[in-house]
Amino acid sequence: MDIFKVLSRGIKAQPKKNQPGAPQLLPSAGAKVNPQFFHDNVGGSNAKRGKKRKRKGAQANNNNATESGDDDDDASDVDYFAPKPTPEELAAKKDAELKADEPKKQKPKLMEEDECRQILKSHRLKFTVLAGRATQPEEVAEQEKPSKKKKQKKDSKKEQEEEAHKKKKKDEDKKQLYPQPLNSFGELKYTYGIHPTLADNITKQGFRVPTEVQMGSLPLQLRPEMALEKATGVEDVKVERGIDFLGVAPTGSGKTISFLIPAIDAIIKRRADDYTPETDEHVLQAIVVAPTRELASQIVNEGRKLAIGTGVRVVLMKRTLRLVAEENKQEGETEQDGKKAEEDSDHDSEAESEPEEVVGSDEEESDEEDSDADKNEESKAKKGDKKSKKERPITKVDILVTTPKILLNFLCGGEKEKGKPRIIKKTLPSVQSLILDEADVLLDPIFRKQTMGIWHACTHPNLGMTCWSATMASNIEALITKHIEKRARRTPEETPKPLIRLVVGLKDTAVPNITHKLIYTATEPGKLLALRQLLHPVSSADSGPPLRPPFLVFTQTIERAQALHDELKYDIPLEAGGSARVAVLHSSLSDSVRSKIMARFRSGEVWVLITTDVLARGVDFAGVNGVVNYDVPVSAAAYVHRAGRTGRAGREGGVAVTFYTKDDIPFVKSVANVIAMSEKQAGKDIEEKDIGKAAQGSVQKWLLDALPKVAKEDKRKLKVRGVESRRTGGKATITTKSSWERRRENNRREAIEASKRRKREAQKAAKEGGAAPAAAEKEEEWTGLD
Ligand SMILES: Nc1ncnc2c1ncn2[C@@H]1O[C@H](COP(=O)(O)OP(=O)(O)OP(=O)(O)O)[C@@H](O)[C@H]1O
């Protein structure tokens, strides 16, 4: 040790974490050892986030993955003066470790229900049976008598409220489940028996510790009977035919592999069971539906990585694909069914409570645009003779990943004609698993008919349905439950499959590991100034942690994204990469341009990506340091998803900034509420005594109280149309030019246009008659408004 070096070290204390000047941990710094969001010390007197309970049971299950970074605690046991082990001792120790890693042949050891309860609670996992119990308890009868309840309430409101609350809690307790959690990925192979190649692929991806949603959902999906073996009071939950599943878990918590692992494993097993040389073919067995093309291709990539060496083919749906589908034999009936399904859907959307879920205007376009993007391929296909369509080989596919419209078009034999109901001409009887990623948006009125059409076309009697999202409005949950029950009624001879819901953490909140900033900019130009300040921060004394590239900027419309890009593209100095560092991505761009921009952003070439809600859901950019909501999101759920593009897989240091102007004040309360709830969940909520202090990144209580409540009708309008003034042709434009300058430019442009028009008219008249040349000459003399 160089003593001079030690002595010459500065004595200035290093700033602590989260203090100004302290090196900040950013999402771009890389993956975290432990991707879990919640691991409370349940049971201890001083429960604290970030500390994980140690379990005996998990160790007994001989897992080959470390549980968490908490093993560092063992450092206190290190004995620096102990004699060094001999090489023989080291070799013997290694042998023992290897032996411990070998799969156990005997029956895996399951945890008792109490222990499961503790672990589930510490990771904030809550399971509820929503439908399909063999005997439905009295709550159904209770629900059928709302008028009587109301009457009672009038008598002694408080008493009745208390009673209702108690009853609700009791009912909820009754429906709750405490299945086995997955403590490590090693258990997937040794306890739940997934194929070794699939297990190896999981390890190769570097996944060591399962996230909460993986802990909760994988055992139930893979072997429900085993997951519930130690659970008590589940006699009416019959899982022999599998389960239907609804997973509501934070953004970036690894939902994708939670549905891909069971889908791939089921295909491998079925193939092994039914193997004959003739049947060893790829048969479409699972469909994953996602709302945007970017998300769909991301799922394909994830799926292919997991399926390496398993023989399972994961394919992205394209117009030119030929799938094995059965012609609908009872077309007349299906037509009626189809019509009925549409009527049902319409009826649902009106009858149910106002949906809280977001459907950004752009998302609709994104799927609309699917058709445009695939037109190239279609035209190529059309160029060949008509026969070629028939001759095109059937695509070998086991898992199909698709956006809803493109698959529905295939099933209906073409695009929708205006005013005509869609008829499903083909069905997909081989599909045994239908997975809806971002299910709430897929079942929102905007995509509902398309998604329901696909659901209807999957005719397998034992179709398994799993739905996933970070947000789930209650009306969407009710819709899923209703349709699953309806399907079950078609086969009364079979035991109904239970629909089990898993909620991780608080429903509809943002991830707990990011910082939120709500910034009032008063006007539209104020936003541009504020964004420039974020790009070029002048002082570190700014409120909250600075926003460092790469980051995403969300706008309400395509036009605004384009305009913001035009404004910002020269803001990055040439020596730092110039305009190439800022890019825009929206649904009017072609497919190939979109993919190129995505690749450039992922590679770090683009620092600021301006976009619309087309990238708000599901897209995984691991190292995004922040999100700027240049325009206020159209709903609380939209906020959750946009903010969730940062802080993925538990990465710390992400920032979500939201600008709001005078025009947004009527709508911003729902966003402020989500921020407050998310901070509360993260343990950062402001205490009464701190009200008035500038708490970093939190929404202060006075602001929450001062913001007006958003009326239901306004919420609905906002969701469908966004802030009116920002729609195309609205008064709010993104530009640094003053309105006087813009007016002058407009006048000049119009004058030039008018001049050209007159000239053309004069020339036309000159061709026709003699008097015109003079007029044309006269016209040329005019120089327009300058
Ligand atoms: N167990 C794990 N350990 C570490 N990283 C993981 C783990 N599981 C998933 N990830 C990574 O976490 C990131 C987010 O995963 P994913 O995209 O599946 O999240 P999500 O829950 O679907 O998010 P969203 O709600 O935004 O769609 C991915 O980069 C994925 O590779």
Ligand as a Chemical Component Dictionary entry (heavy atoms), coordinates in Angstrom:
data_LIG
# 
_chem_comp.id                   LIG 
_chem_comp.type                 NON-POLYMER 
_chem_comp.pdbx_formal_charge   0 
_chem_comp.three_letter_code    LIG 
# 
loop_
_chem_comp_atom.comp_id 
_chem_comp_atom.atom_id 
_chem_comp_atom.alt_atom_id 
_chem_comp_atom.type_symbol 
_chem_comp_atom.charge 
_chem_comp_atom.model_Cartn_x 
_chem_comp_atom.model_Cartn_y 
_chem_comp_atom.model_Cartn_z 
_chem_comp_atom.pdbx_ordinal 
LIG N1  N1  N 0 -35.841 -11.352 -13.895 1  
LIG C1  C1  C 0 -35.305 -10.353 -14.553 2  
LIG N2  N2  N 0 -34.105 -9.857  -14.191 3  
LIG C2  C2  C 0 -33.555 -8.820  -14.866 4  
LIG N3  N3  N 0 -34.131 -8.217  -15.898 5  
LIG C3  C3  C 0 -35.326 -8.661  -16.302 6  
LIG C4  C4  C 0 -35.967 -9.749  -15.663 7  
LIG N4  N4  N 0 -37.142 -9.974  -16.299 8  
LIG C5  C5  C 0 -37.221 -9.083  -17.294 9  
LIG N5  N5  N 0 -36.139 -8.295  -17.305 10 
LIG C6  C6  C 0 -35.854 -7.179  -18.223 11 
LIG O1  O1  O 0 -36.682 -6.112  -17.817 12 
LIG C7  C7  C 0 -37.008 -5.307  -18.927 13 
LIG C8  C8  C 0 -38.487 -5.012  -18.938 14 
LIG O2  O2  O 0 -39.200 -6.187  -19.222 15 
LIG P1  P1  P 0 -40.595 -6.158  -20.006 16 
LIG O3  O3  O 0 -40.465 -5.374  -21.270 17 
LIG O4  O4  O 0 -41.061 -7.542  -20.098 18 
LIG O5  O5  O 0 -41.472 -5.330  -18.988 19 
LIG P2  P2  P 0 -43.055 -5.168  -18.956 20 
LIG O6  O6  O 0 -43.483 -5.514  -17.596 21 
LIG O7  O7  O 0 -43.668 -5.900  -20.091 22 
LIG O8  O8  O 0 -43.177 -3.597  -19.155 23 
LIG P3  P3  P 0 -44.371 -2.745  -19.825 24 
LIG O9  O9  O 0 -45.494 -2.720  -18.853 25 
LIG O10 O10 O 0 -43.755 -1.415  -20.029 26 
LIG O11 O11 O 0 -44.729 -3.449  -21.084 27 
LIG C9  C9  C 0 -36.521 -6.036  -20.158 28 
LIG O12 O12 O 0 -35.346 -5.420  -20.605 29 
LIG C10 C10 C 0 -36.245 -7.443  -19.658 30 
LIG O13 O13 O 0 -35.187 -8.036  -20.372 31 
# 
loop_
_chem_comp_bond.comp_id 
_chem_comp_bond.atom_id_1 
_chem_comp_bond.atom_id_2 
_chem_comp_bond.value_order 
_chem_comp_bond.pdbx_ordinal 
LIG N1  C1  SING 1  
LIG C1  N2  SING 2  
LIG C1  C4  DOUB 3  
LIG N2  C2  DOUB 4  
LIG C2  N3  SING 5  
LIG N3  C3  DOUB 6  
LIG C3  C4  SING 7  
LIG C3  N5  SING 8  
LIG C4  N4  SING 9  
LIG N4  C5  DOUB 10 
LIG C5  N5  SING 11 
LIG N5  C6  SING 12 
LIG C6  O1  SING 13 
LIG C6  C10 SING 14 
LIG O1  C7  SING 15 
LIG C7  C8  SING 16 
LIG C7  C9  SING 17 
LIG C8  O2  SING 18 
LIG O2  P1  SING 19 
LIG P1  O3  DOUB 20 
LIG P1  O4  SING 21 
LIG P1  O5  SING 22 
LIG O5  P2  SING 23 
LIG P2  O6  DOUB 24 
LIG P2  O7  SING 25 
LIG P2  O8  SING 26 
LIG O8  P3  SING 27 
LIG P3  O9  DOUB 28 
LIG P3  O10 SING 29 
LIG P3  O11 SING 30 
LIG C9  O12 SING 31 
LIG C9  C10 SING 32 
LIG C10 O13 SING 33 
# 
